[in-house]
């Protein structure tokens, strides 16, 4: 019996860049659709440069439909030669409801 060569898949996980709420230490769940802050854009660019040097190269980027995650994905994709981006709404962060924009320290427990 002949077996096909084993294929390996490498998954790399990257958190989105910072939002204004993140920088202020405030909670920001998947039900709050914030854009990246300038600092978050820089973080995404730095991540892209690190990812560009990894092997095997990235063939596809999967992101949630939140603005902050899509923008992070787009910044990384541009630096990597524009691999396909797939938007998967089920990848969104959990909803936090009334905890959104409250200090993390006050809601940690």
Biopython code that builds the backbone (N, CA, C, O; Angstrom):
import numpy as np
from Bio.PDB.StructureBuilder import StructureBuilder

atoms = [
    (1, "UNK", "N", (0.841, -1.166, 0.000)),
    (1, "UNK", "CA", (0.000, 0.000, 0.000)),
    (1, "UNK", "C", (0.891, 1.236, 0.000)),
    (1, "UNK", "O", (1.846, 1.319, 0.772)),
    (2, "UNK", "N", (0.579, 2.183, -0.858)),
    (2, "UNK", "CA", (1.329, 3.426, -0.948)),
    (2, "UNK", "C", (0.576, 4.514, -0.193)),
    (2, "UNK", "O", (-0.631, 4.687, -0.359)),
    (3, "UNK", "N", (1.306, 5.232, 0.631)),
    (3, "UNK", "CA", (0.703, 6.333, 1.386)),
    (3, "UNK", "C", (1.103, 7.663, 0.766)),
    (3, "UNK", "O", (2.228, 7.837, 0.299)),
    (4, "UNK", "N", (0.166, 8.589, 0.772)),
    (4, "UNK", "CA", (0.459, 9.951, 0.305)),
    (4, "UNK", "C", (1.401, 10.613, 1.305)),
    (4, "UNK", "O", (1.336, 10.319, 2.499)),
    (5, "UNK", "N", (2.260, 11.486, 0.843)),
    (5, "UNK", "CA", (3.143, 12.187, 1.787)),
    (5, "UNK", "C", (2.315, 12.951, 2.816)),
    (5, "UNK", "O", (1.264, 13.512, 2.509)),
    (6, "UNK", "N", (2.817, 12.953, 4.023)),
    (6, "UNK", "CA", (2.118, 13.655, 5.104)),
    (6, "UNK", "C", (2.180, 15.155, 4.878)),
    (6, "UNK", "O", (3.251, 15.705, 4.623)),
    (7, "UNK", "N", (1.033, 15.818, 4.970)),
    (7, "UNK", "CA", (0.989, 17.273, 4.866)),
    (7, "UNK", "C", (0.842, 17.845, 6.261)),
    (7, "UNK", "O", (0.061, 17.349, 7.072)),
    (8, "UNK", "N", (1.587, 18.876, 6.524)),
    (8, "UNK", "CA", (1.509, 19.539, 7.817)),
    (8, "UNK", "C", (0.936, 20.923, 7.620)),
    (8, "UNK", "O", (1.212, 21.598, 6.629)),
    (9, "UNK", "N", (0.147, 21.324, 8.569)),
    (9, "UNK", "CA", (-0.417, 22.667, 8.562)),
    (9, "UNK", "C", (0.122, 23.396, 9.779)),
    (9, "UNK", "O", (0.099, 22.872, 10.892)),
    (10, "UNK", "N", (0.597, 24.588, 9.561)),
    (10, "UNK", "CA", (1.099, 25.412, 10.657)),
    (10, "UNK", "C", (0.110, 26.540, 10.892)),
    (10, "UNK", "O", (-0.235, 27.284, 9.973)),
    (11, "UNK", "N", (-0.340, 26.658, 12.128)),
    (11, "UNK", "CA", (-1.243, 27.749, 12.507)),
    (11, "UNK", "C", (-0.461, 28.752, 13.347)),
    (11, "UNK", "O", (0.288, 28.387, 14.254)),
    (12, "UNK", "N", (-0.654, 30.003, 13.024)),
    (12, "UNK", "CA", (-0.051, 31.072, 13.817)),
    (12, "UNK", "C", (-1.178, 31.999, 14.268)),
    (12, "UNK", "O", (-2.046, 32.368, 13.477)),
    (13, "UNK", "N", (-1.154, 32.360, 15.519)),
    (13, "UNK", "CA", (-2.198, 33.209, 16.068)),
    (13, "UNK", "C", (-1.624, 34.579, 16.394)),
    (13, "UNK", "O", (-0.562, 34.696, 17.005)),
    (14, "UNK", "N", (-2.345, 35.613, 15.976)),
    (14, "UNK", "CA", (-1.932, 36.989, 16.239)),
    (14, "UNK", "C", (-3.143, 37.729, 16.796)),
    (14, "UNK", "O", (-4.229, 37.680, 16.219)),
    (15, "UNK", "N", (-2.952, 38.403, 17.903)),
    (15, "UNK", "CA", (-4.028, 39.225, 18.448)),
    (15, "UNK", "C", (-4.048, 40.542, 17.684)),
    (15, "UNK", "O", (-3.012, 41.015, 17.218)),
    (16, "UNK", "N", (-5.211, 41.116, 17.562)),
    (16, "UNK", "CA", (-5.319, 42.409, 16.885)),
    (16, "UNK", "C", (-4.496, 43.460, 17.605)),
    (16, "UNK", "O", (-4.177, 43.318, 18.786)),
    (17, "UNK", "N", (-4.156, 44.515, 16.880)),
    (17, "UNK", "CA", (-3.445, 45.634, 17.484)),
    (17, "UNK", "C", (-4.342, 46.367, 18.471)),
    (17, "UNK", "O", (-5.549, 46.131, 18.526)),
    (18, "UNK", "N", (-3.747, 47.244, 19.237)),
    (18, "UNK", "CA", (-4.456, 47.959, 20.305)),
    (18, "UNK", "C", (-5.490, 48.941, 19.764)),
    (18, "UNK", "O", (-5.304, 49.566, 18.720)),
    (19, "UNK", "N", (-6.579, 49.052, 20.508)),
    (19, "UNK", "CA", (-7.601, 50.074, 20.270)),
    (19, "UNK", "C", (-7.422, 51.151, 21.334)),
    (19, "UNK", "O", (-6.650, 50.975, 22.276)),
    (20, "UNK", "N", (-8.127, 52.252, 21.188)),
    (20, "UNK", "CA", (-8.063, 53.304, 22.215)),
    (20, "UNK", "C", (-8.503, 52.757, 23.567)),
    (20, "UNK", "O", (-7.919, 53.102, 24.594)),
    (21, "UNK", "N", (-9.527, 51.909, 23.576)),
    (21, "UNK", "CA", (-10.003, 51.316, 24.834)),
    (21, "UNK", "C", (-8.934, 50.436, 25.464)),
    (21, "UNK", "O", (-8.715, 50.496, 26.674)),
    (22, "UNK", "N", (-8.260, 49.612, 24.648)),
    (22, "UNK", "CA", (-7.181, 48.762, 25.171)),
    (22, "UNK", "C", (-6.109, 49.606, 25.844)),
    (22, "UNK", "O", (-5.646, 49.275, 26.935)),
    (23, "UNK", "N", (-5.719, 50.690, 25.199)),
    (23, "UNK", "CA", (-4.652, 51.538, 25.719)),
    (23, "UNK", "C", (-5.030, 52.209, 27.032)),
    (23, "UNK", "O", (-4.158, 52.554, 27.829)),
    (24, "UNK", "N", (-6.325, 52.393, 27.258)),
    (24, "UNK", "CA", (-6.806, 52.996, 28.505)),
    (24, "UNK", "C", (-7.081, 51.950, 29.589)),
    (24, "UNK", "O", (-7.500, 52.298, 30.693)),
    (25, "UNK", "N", (-6.846, 50.669, 29.279)),
    (25, "UNK", "CA", (-7.095, 49.605, 30.255)),
    (25, "UNK", "C", (-8.566, 49.295, 30.422)),
    (25, "UNK", "O", (-8.987, 48.838, 31.484)),
    (26, "UNK", "N", (-9.363, 49.540, 29.374)),
    (26, "UNK", "CA", (-10.801, 49.307, 29.440)),
    (26, "UNK", "C", (-11.168, 48.025, 28.699)),
    (26, "UNK", "O", (-10.523, 47.656, 27.718)),
    (27, "UNK", "N", (-12.192, 47.367, 29.170)),
    (27, "UNK", "CA", (-12.680, 46.159, 28.506)),
    (27, "UNK", "C", (-13.290, 46.515, 27.163)),
    (27, "UNK", "O", (-13.896, 47.573, 26.993)),
    (28, "UNK", "N", (-13.118, 45.612, 26.221)),
    (28, "UNK", "CA", (-13.600, 45.834, 24.861)),
    (28, "UNK", "C", (-13.945, 44.475, 24.269)),
    (28, "UNK", "O", (-13.070, 43.798, 23.729)),
    (29, "UNK", "N", (-15.196, 44.069, 24.361)),
    (29, "UNK", "CA", (-15.608, 42.756, 23.879)),
    (29, "UNK", "C", (-15.978, 42.747, 22.410)),
    (29, "UNK", "O", (-15.930, 43.770, 21.726)),
    (30, "UNK", "N", (-16.345, 41.576, 21.949)),
    (30, "UNK", "CA", (-16.700, 41.380, 20.559)),
    (30, "UNK", "C", (-17.975, 42.093, 20.141)),
    (30, "UNK", "O", (-18.257, 42.198, 18.947)),
    (31, "UNK", "N", (-18.743, 42.579, 21.089)),
    (31, "UNK", "CA", (-19.949, 43.324, 20.769)),
    (31, "UNK", "C", (-19.673, 44.826, 20.688)),
    (31, "UNK", "O", (-20.606, 45.618, 20.552)),
    (32, "UNK", "N", (-18.417, 45.219, 20.768)),
    (32, "UNK", "CA", (-18.006, 46.614, 20.645)),
    (32, "UNK", "C", (-16.990, 46.672, 19.502)),
    (32, "UNK", "O", (-15.860, 46.204, 19.646)),
    (33, "UNK", "N", (-17.391, 47.239, 18.384)),
    (33, "UNK", "CA", (-16.602, 47.171, 17.158)),
    (33, "UNK", "C", (-15.753, 48.428, 16.985)),
    (33, "UNK", "O", (-16.150, 49.369, 16.297)),
    (34, "UNK", "N", (-14.585, 48.431, 17.618)),
    (34, "UNK", "CA", (-13.690, 49.597, 17.583)),
    (34, "UNK", "C", (-12.594, 49.435, 16.538)),
    (34, "UNK", "O", (-12.183, 48.321, 16.217)),
    (35, "UNK", "N", (-12.133, 50.555, 16.019)),
    (35, "UNK", "CA", (-11.014, 50.567, 15.083)),
    (35, "UNK", "C", (-9.700, 50.518, 15.856)),
    (35, "UNK", "O", (-9.669, 50.740, 17.066)),
    (36, "UNK", "N", (-8.627, 50.228, 15.147)),
    (36, "UNK", "CA", (-7.303, 50.274, 15.747)),
    (36, "UNK", "C", (-6.900, 51.713, 16.055)),
    (36, "UNK", "O", (-7.280, 52.648, 15.350)),
    (37, "UNK", "N", (-6.130, 51.865, 17.112)),
    (37, "UNK", "CA", (-5.470, 53.134, 17.395)),
    (37, "UNK", "C", (-4.198, 53.173, 16.543)),
    (37, "UNK", "O", (-3.784, 52.147, 16.004)),
    (38, "UNK", "N", (-3.585, 54.338, 16.422)),
    (38, "UNK", "CA", (-2.335, 54.431, 15.657)),
    (38, "UNK", "C", (-1.301, 53.450, 16.195)),
    (38, "UNK", "O", (-0.582, 52.817, 15.422)),
    (39, "UNK", "N", (-1.227, 53.325, 17.503)),
    (39, "UNK", "CA", (-0.307, 52.383, 18.136)),
    (39, "UNK", "C", (-0.619, 50.956, 17.690)),
    (39, "UNK", "O", (0.296, 50.165, 17.458)),
    (40, "UNK", "N", (-1.895, 50.625, 17.572)),
    (40, "UNK", "CA", (-2.310, 49.295, 17.130)),
    (40, "UNK", "C", (-1.895, 49.012, 15.695)),
    (40, "UNK", "O", (-1.545, 47.883, 15.351)),
    (41, "UNK", "N", (-1.936, 50.038, 14.867)),
    (41, "UNK", "CA", (-1.476, 49.880, 13.477)),
    (41, "UNK", "C", (0.020, 49.598, 13.446)),
    (41, "UNK", "O", (0.488, 48.763, 12.672)),
    (42, "UNK", "N", (0.756, 50.293, 14.283)),
    (42, "UNK", "CA", (2.206, 50.051, 14.371)),
    (42, "UNK", "C", (2.482, 48.642, 14.886)),
    (42, "UNK", "O", (3.397, 47.974, 14.405)),
    (43, "UNK", "N", (1.697, 48.190, 15.860)),
    (43, "UNK", "CA", (1.866, 46.832, 16.376)),
    (43, "UNK", "C", (1.618, 45.804, 15.274)),
    (43, "UNK", "O", (2.345, 44.815, 15.175)),
    (44, "UNK", "N", (0.597, 46.030, 14.446)),
    (44, "UNK", "CA", (0.293, 45.109, 13.358)),
    (44, "UNK", "C", (1.430, 45.084, 12.338)),
    (44, "UNK", "O", (1.777, 44.025, 11.814)),
    (45, "UNK", "N", (2.004, 46.243, 12.061)),
    (45, "UNK", "CA", (3.132, 46.307, 11.128)),
    (45, "UNK", "C", (4.347, 45.571, 11.688)),
    (45, "UNK", "O", (5.042, 44.871, 10.952)),
    (46, "UNK", "N", (4.605, 45.725, 12.982)),
    (46, "UNK", "CA", (5.714, 45.007, 13.620)),
    (46, "UNK", "C", (5.480, 43.498, 13.574)),
    (46, "UNK", "O", (6.401, 42.731, 13.296)),
    (47, "UNK", "N", (4.243, 43.076, 13.849)),
    (47, "UNK", "CA", (3.917, 41.650, 13.783)),
    (47, "UNK", "C", (4.117, 41.124, 12.370)),
    (47, "UNK", "O", (4.635, 40.024, 12.179)),
    (48, "UNK", "N", (3.709, 41.902, 11.387)),
    (48, "UNK", "CA", (3.858, 41.492, 9.988)),
    (48, "UNK", "C", (5.315, 41.252, 9.632)),
    (48, "UNK", "O", (5.636, 40.293, 8.929)),
    (49, "UNK", "N", (6.202, 42.121, 10.116)),
    (49, "UNK", "CA", (7.625, 41.961, 9.817)),
    (49, "UNK", "C", (8.174, 40.678, 10.434)),
    (49, "UNK", "O", (8.996, 39.998, 9.821)),
    (50, "UNK", "N", (7.731, 40.349, 11.630)),
    (50, "UNK", "CA", (8.177, 39.094, 12.263)),
    (50, "UNK", "C", (7.617, 37.886, 11.523)),
    (50, "UNK", "O", (8.326, 36.905, 11.297)),
    (51, "UNK", "N", (6.343, 37.961, 11.148)),
    (51, "UNK", "CA", (5.696, 36.850, 10.456)),
    (51, "UNK", "C", (6.330, 36.631, 9.084)),
    (51, "UNK", "O", (6.455, 35.493, 8.633)),
    (52, "UNK", "N", (6.728, 37.712, 8.424)),
    (52, "UNK", "CA", (7.315, 37.612, 7.082)),
    (52, "UNK", "C", (8.570, 36.747, 7.075)),
    (52, "UNK", "O", (8.899, 36.149, 6.050)),
    (53, "UNK", "N", (9.270, 36.672, 8.192)),
    (53, "UNK", "CA", (10.491, 35.891, 8.266)),
    (53, "UNK", "C", (10.288, 34.443, 8.653)),
    (53, "UNK", "O", (11.258, 33.691, 8.743)),
    (54, "UNK", "N", (9.051, 34.033, 8.884)),
    (54, "UNK", "CA", (8.784, 32.665, 9.320)),
    (54, "UNK", "C", (8.624, 31.711, 8.142)),
    (54, "UNK", "O", (8.304, 32.119, 7.025)),
    (55, "UNK", "N", (8.853, 30.454, 8.417)),
    (55, "UNK", "CA", (8.702, 29.428, 7.396)),
    (55, "UNK", "C", (7.836, 28.321, 8.002)),
    (55, "UNK", "O", (8.083, 27.945, 9.147)),
    (56, "UNK", "N", (6.870, 27.796, 7.323)),
    (56, "UNK", "CA", (6.475, 28.107, 5.962)),
    (56, "UNK", "C", (5.756, 29.457, 5.892)),
    (56, "UNK", "O", (5.269, 29.961, 6.904)),
    (57, "UNK", "N", (5.694, 30.043, 4.678)),
    (57, "UNK", "CA", (5.027, 31.337, 4.537)),
    (57, "UNK", "C", (3.519, 31.213, 4.765)),
    (57, "UNK", "O", (2.938, 30.135, 4.634)),
    (58, "UNK", "N", (2.918, 32.318, 5.101)),
    (58, "UNK", "CA", (1.474, 32.361, 5.339)),
    (58, "UNK", "C", (0.741, 32.268, 4.007)),
    (58, "UNK", "O", (1.034, 33.017, 3.075)),
    (59, "UNK", "N", (-0.214, 31.344, 3.922)),
    (59, "UNK", "CA", (-0.979, 31.167, 2.695)),
    (59, "UNK", "C", (-2.369, 31.772, 2.763)),
    (59, "UNK", "O", (-2.969, 32.093, 1.737)),
    (60, "UNK", "N", (-2.884, 31.928, 3.993)),
    (60, "UNK", "CA", (-4.232, 32.466, 4.174)),
    (60, "UNK", "C", (-4.310, 33.091, 5.567)),
    (60, "UNK", "O", (-3.680, 32.613, 6.511)),
    (61, "UNK", "N", (-5.076, 34.144, 5.677)),
    (61, "UNK", "CA", (-5.318, 34.798, 6.971)),
    (61, "UNK", "C", (-6.808, 34.704, 7.249)),
    (61, "UNK", "O", (-7.629, 35.064, 6.405)),
    (62, "UNK", "N", (-7.155, 34.217, 8.437)),
    (62, "UNK", "CA", (-8.557, 34.124, 8.842)),
    (62, "UNK", "C", (-8.759, 35.093, 9.994)),
    (62, "UNK", "O", (-7.994, 35.092, 10.958)),
    (63, "UNK", "N", (-9.782, 35.914, 9.892)),
    (63, "UNK", "CA", (-10.042, 36.953, 10.888)),
    (63, "UNK", "C", (-11.532, 37.029, 11.195)),
    (63, "UNK", "O", (-12.362, 36.564, 10.414)),
    (64, "UNK", "N", (-11.859, 37.620, 12.340)),
    (64, "UNK", "CA", (-13.271, 37.875, 12.620)),
    (64, "UNK", "C", (-13.726, 39.066, 11.778)),
    (64, "UNK", "O", (-12.943, 39.635, 11.018)),
    (65, "UNK", "N", (-14.983, 39.431, 11.920)),
    (65, "UNK", "CA", (-15.514, 40.552, 11.145)),
    (65, "UNK", "C", (-15.406, 41.894, 11.876)),
    (65, "UNK", "O", (-15.923, 42.903, 11.395)),
    (66, "UNK", "N", (-14.742, 41.912, 13.028)),
    (66, "UNK", "CA", (-14.581, 43.165, 13.760)),
    (66, "UNK", "C", (-13.575, 44.069, 13.051)),
    (66, "UNK", "O", (-12.604, 43.594, 12.461)),
    (67, "UNK", "N", (-13.819, 45.373, 13.116)),
    (67, "UNK", "CA", (-12.947, 46.341, 12.439)),
    (67, "UNK", "C", (-11.488, 46.169, 12.845)),
    (67, "UNK", "O", (-10.601, 46.171, 11.992)),
    (68, "UNK", "N", (-11.238, 46.020, 14.139)),
    (68, "UNK", "CA", (-9.861, 45.952, 14.634)),
    (68, "UNK", "C", (-9.133, 44.711, 14.122)),
    (68, "UNK", "O", (-7.931, 44.755, 13.862)),
    (69, "UNK", "N", (-9.859, 43.612, 13.981)),
    (69, "UNK", "CA", (-9.212, 42.385, 13.510)),
    (69, "UNK", "C", (-9.040, 42.406, 11.991)),
    (69, "UNK", "O", (-8.026, 41.936, 11.474)),
    (70, "UNK", "N", (-10.021, 42.945, 11.281)),
    (70, "UNK", "CA", (-9.888, 43.035, 9.812)),
    (70, "UNK", "C", (-8.753, 43.976, 9.427)),
    (70, "UNK", "O", (-7.991, 43.686, 8.505)),
    (71, "UNK", "N", (-8.638, 45.103, 10.132)),
    (71, "UNK", "CA", (-7.561, 46.040, 9.809)),
    (71, "UNK", "C", (-6.198, 45.430, 10.127)),
    (71, "UNK", "O", (-5.255, 45.591, 9.352)),
    (72, "UNK", "N", (-6.084, 44.736, 11.249)),
    (72, "UNK", "CA", (-4.837, 44.043, 11.574)),
    (72, "UNK", "C", (-4.497, 43.044, 10.482)),
    (72, "UNK", "O", (-3.349, 42.973, 10.045)),
    (73, "UNK", "N", (-5.478, 42.273, 10.035)),
    (73, "UNK", "CA", (-5.262, 41.280, 8.970)),
    (73, "UNK", "C", (-4.819, 41.949, 7.674)),
    (73, "UNK", "O", (-3.928, 41.445, 6.991)),
    (74, "UNK", "N", (-5.429, 43.071, 7.334)),
    (74, "UNK", "CA", (-5.077, 43.763, 6.093)),
    (74, "UNK", "C", (-3.647, 44.302, 6.138)),
    (74, "UNK", "O", (-2.926, 44.228, 5.143)),
    (75, "UNK", "N", (-3.241, 44.836, 7.272)),
    (75, "UNK", "CA", (-1.877, 45.348, 7.414)),
    (75, "UNK", "C", (-0.878, 44.206, 7.261)),
    (75, "UNK", "O", (0.130, 44.347, 6.569)),
    (76, "UNK", "N", (-1.155, 43.085, 7.901)),
    (76, "UNK", "CA", (-0.256, 41.936, 7.809)),
    (76, "UNK", "C", (-0.239, 41.388, 6.389)),
    (76, "UNK", "O", (0.824, 41.058, 5.863)),
    (77, "UNK", "N", (-1.406, 41.290, 5.768)),
    (77, "UNK", "CA", (-1.485, 40.751, 4.399)),
    (77, "UNK", "C", (-0.676, 41.602, 3.418)),
    (77, "UNK", "O", (0.012, 41.058, 2.554)),
    (78, "UNK", "N", (-0.751, 42.926, 3.541)),
    (78, "UNK", "CA", (0.023, 43.803, 2.643)),
    (78, "UNK", "C", (1.519, 43.510, 2.745)),
    (78, "UNK", "O", (2.224, 43.483, 1.737)),
    (79, "UNK", "N", (1.994, 43.293, 3.962)),
    (79, "UNK", "CA", (3.420, 43.042, 4.176)),
    (79, "UNK", "C", (3.849, 41.659, 3.691)),
    (79, "UNK", "O", (5.033, 41.427, 3.445)),
    (80, "UNK", "N", (2.897, 40.746, 3.552)),
    (80, "UNK", "CA", (3.220, 39.366, 3.171)),
    (80, "UNK", "C", (2.934, 39.069, 1.705)),
    (80, "UNK", "O", (2.963, 37.908, 1.295)),
    (81, "UNK", "N", (2.661, 40.085, 0.920)),
    (81, "UNK", "CA", (2.375, 39.835, -0.490)),
    (81, "UNK", "C", (0.910, 39.532, -0.754)),
    (81, "UNK", "O", (0.566, 38.946, -1.780)),
    (82, "UNK", "N", (0.060, 39.927, 0.162)),
    (82, "UNK", "CA", (-1.395, 39.832, 0.027)),
    (82, "UNK", "C", (-1.945, 38.413, -0.093)),
    (82, "UNK", "O", (-2.605, 38.090, -1.082)),
    (83, "UNK", "N", (-1.680, 37.556, 0.907)),
    (83, "UNK", "CA", (-2.366, 36.268, 0.913)),
    (83, "UNK", "C", (-3.864, 36.509, 1.098)),
    (83, "UNK", "O", (-4.275, 37.580, 1.543)),
    (84, "UNK", "N", (-4.666, 35.520, 0.760)),
    (84, "UNK", "CA", (-6.124, 35.639, 0.898)),
    (84, "UNK", "C", (-6.504, 35.911, 2.352)),
    (84, "UNK", "O", (-5.898, 35.380, 3.283)),
    (85, "UNK", "N", (-7.519, 36.747, 2.518)),
    (85, "UNK", "CA", (-8.095, 37.000, 3.848)),
    (85, "UNK", "C", (-9.510, 36.442, 3.836)),
    (85, "UNK", "O", (-10.317, 36.776, 2.969)),
    (86, "UNK", "N", (-9.795, 35.591, 4.808)),
    (86, "UNK", "CA", (-11.137, 35.030, 4.973)),
    (86, "UNK", "C", (-11.725, 35.627, 6.246)),
    (86, "UNK", "O", (-11.113, 35.562, 7.312)),
    (87, "UNK", "N", (-12.911, 36.205, 6.129)),
    (87, "UNK", "CA", (-13.588, 36.793, 7.287)),
    (87, "UNK", "C", (-14.557, 35.750, 7.843)),
    (87, "UNK", "O", (-15.467, 35.291, 7.152)),
    (88, "UNK", "N", (-14.340, 35.388, 9.110)),
    (88, "UNK", "CA", (-15.165, 34.386, 9.791)),
    (88, "UNK", "C", (-15.778, 35.027, 11.034)),
    (88, "UNK", "O", (-15.109, 35.150, 12.060)),
    (89, "UNK", "N", (-17.057, 35.441, 10.950)),
    (89, "UNK", "CA", (-17.692, 36.126, 12.082)),
    (89, "UNK", "C", (-17.641, 35.335, 13.397)),
    (89, "UNK", "O", (-17.637, 35.930, 14.474)),
    (90, "UNK", "N", (-17.601, 34.011, 13.314)),
    (90, "UNK", "CA", (-17.564, 33.188, 14.531)),
    (90, "UNK", "C", (-16.251, 33.331, 15.298)),
    (90, "UNK", "O", (-16.150, 32.862, 16.431)),
    (91, "UNK", "N", (-15.239, 33.975, 14.696)),
    (91, "UNK", "CA", (-13.974, 34.206, 15.384)),
    (91, "UNK", "C", (-14.028, 35.436, 16.295)),
    (91, "UNK", "O", (-13.047, 35.736, 16.976)),
    (92, "UNK", "N", (-15.141, 36.142, 16.317)),
    (92, "UNK", "CA", (-15.245, 37.358, 17.133)),
    (92, "UNK", "C", (-15.059, 37.029, 18.612)),
    (92, "UNK", "O", (-15.381, 35.932, 19.067)),
    (93, "UNK", "N", (-14.536, 37.996, 19.344)),
    (93, "UNK", "CA", (-14.353, 37.850, 20.778)),
    (93, "UNK", "C", (-15.713, 37.701, 21.453)),
    (93, "UNK", "O", (-16.748, 38.010, 20.863)),
    (94, "UNK", "N", (-15.699, 37.235, 22.667)),
    (94, "UNK", "CA", (-16.954, 37.074, 23.404)),
    (94, "UNK", "C", (-17.582, 38.447, 23.663)),
    (94, "UNK", "O", (-16.879, 39.455, 23.739)),
    (95, "UNK", "N", (-18.875, 38.472, 23.793)),
    (95, "UNK", "CA", (-19.589, 39.712, 24.086)),
    (95, "UNK", "C", (-19.464, 40.018, 25.575)),
    (95, "UNK", "O", (-19.531, 39.115, 26.409)),
    (96, "UNK", "N", (-19.286, 41.273, 25.896)),
    (96, "UNK", "CA", (-19.130, 41.671, 27.294)),
    (96, "UNK", "C", (-20.279, 42.524, 27.811)),
    (96, "UNK", "O", (-20.354, 42.801, 29.008)),
    (97, "UNK", "N", (-21.174, 42.944, 26.921)),
    (97, "UNK", "CA", (-22.344, 43.702, 27.350)),
    (97, "UNK", "C", (-21.988, 44.922, 28.172)),
    (97, "UNK", "O", (-21.206, 45.767, 27.734)),
    (98, "UNK", "N", (-22.559, 45.019, 29.366)),
    (98, "UNK", "CA", (-22.375, 46.212, 30.198)),
    (98, "UNK", "C", (-20.959, 46.358, 30.746)),
    (98, "UNK", "O", (-20.625, 47.409, 31.294)),
    (99, "UNK", "N", (-20.119, 45.337, 30.613)),
    (99, "UNK", "CA", (-18.728, 45.458, 31.060)),
    (99, "UNK", "C", (-17.873, 46.248, 30.067)),
    (99, "UNK", "O", (-16.791, 46.717, 30.421)),
    (100, "UNK", "N", (-18.347, 46.398, 28.830)),
    (100, "UNK", "CA", (-17.588, 47.159, 27.840)),
    (100, "UNK", "C", (-17.266, 48.553, 28.358)),
    (100, "UNK", "O", (-18.102, 49.227, 28.962)),
    (101, "UNK", "N", (-16.038, 48.960, 28.105)),
    (101, "UNK", "CA", (-15.507, 50.277, 28.449)),
    (101, "UNK", "C", (-15.417, 50.524, 29.952)),
    (101, "UNK", "O", (-15.303, 51.669, 30.390)),
    (102, "UNK", "N", (-15.468, 49.451, 30.740)),
    (102, "UNK", "CA", (-15.213, 49.555, 32.179)),
    (102, "UNK", "C", (-13.775, 49.113, 32.430)),
    (102, "UNK", "O", (-13.265, 48.254, 31.710)),
    (103, "UNK", "N", (-13.114, 49.681, 33.433)),
    (103, "UNK", "CA", (-11.722, 49.301, 33.710)),
    (103, "UNK", "C", (-11.579, 47.798, 33.967)),
    (103, "UNK", "O", (-12.377, 47.193, 34.683)),
    (104, "UNK", "N", (-10.562, 47.229, 33.373)),
    (104, "UNK", "CA", (-10.308, 45.802, 33.563)),
    (104, "UNK", "C", (-10.104, 45.482, 35.030)),
    (104, "UNK", "O", (-10.607, 44.469, 35.515)),
    (105, "UNK", "N", (-9.378, 46.322, 35.743)),
    (105, "UNK", "CA", (-9.121, 46.088, 37.177)),
    (105, "UNK", "C", (-10.422, 45.988, 37.984)),
    (105, "UNK", "O", (-10.492, 45.214, 38.938)),
    (106, "UNK", "N", (-11.435, 46.748, 37.618)),
    (106, "UNK", "CA", (-12.701, 46.744, 38.352)),
    (106, "UNK", "C", (-13.582, 45.556, 38.012)),
    (106, "UNK", "O", (-14.498, 45.232, 38.768)),
    (107, "UNK", "N", (-13.323, 44.900, 36.886)),
    (107, "UNK", "CA", (-14.188, 43.804, 36.460)),
    (107, "UNK", "C", (-13.454, 42.457, 36.445)),
    (107, "UNK", "O", (-14.025, 41.449, 36.030)),
    (108, "UNK", "N", (-12.202, 42.433, 36.891)),
    (108, "UNK", "CA", (-11.394, 41.227, 36.815)),
    (108, "UNK", "C", (-11.979, 40.068, 37.611)),
    (108, "UNK", "O", (-12.006, 38.936, 37.128)),
    (109, "UNK", "N", (-12.445, 40.340, 38.822)),
    (109, "UNK", "CA", (-12.943, 39.241, 39.668)),
    (109, "UNK", "C", (-14.238, 38.676, 39.115)),
    (109, "UNK", "O", (-14.803, 37.747, 39.693)),
]
sb = StructureBuilder()
sb.init_structure("model")
sb.init_model(0)
sb.init_chain("A")
sb.init_seg("    ")
for serial, (resi, resn, name, xyz) in enumerate(atoms, 1):
    if name == "N":
        sb.init_residue(resn, " ", resi, " ")
    sb.init_atom(name, np.array(xyz, "f"), 0.0, 1.0, " ", f" {name:<3s}", serial, name[0])
structure = sb.get_structure()
